[in-house]
Amino acid sequence: MLFTPLASAAIACTMAVAIAKHAFMKGDPFLGGYELAAVYLCVAVLLVVAGPGRFAADRWLIAYLRNR
């Protein structure tokens, strides 16, 4: 879990701003769409809450160094 929660929080903030810009500032959520930003926001929040789990780079690195 090197910096996954921190990076995911930054991505979540960026996607929240993108959704706000498309949905609220433009006034028409269907013009340009914000669905992809919403999907990225959900994935980023999931990684903040759950962490990278077994796909973490440091977990693979530690296992590699122990078996060497």
C-alpha positions, 0 to 999 in steps of 0.5 A: 500500500505504497501511496494508493489511498493518497493517490486515490483520494486525489483522483476522487477529488479531481473526478468530483470537480469534473462531475460538478463542472459538467452537471452543475456549472454547464446546467445540462448533465447530458451535454458532454456527459459525466458518466465516465467521471462518475465511474472513475470517482466510484473506483477511486473511492473504492480504493481509498476505502478498501486499499489495493489488497492483494494487487499492491506493488509492495506486497509483490516486492516483499514476497519477491525479496523474501524468496530471493 
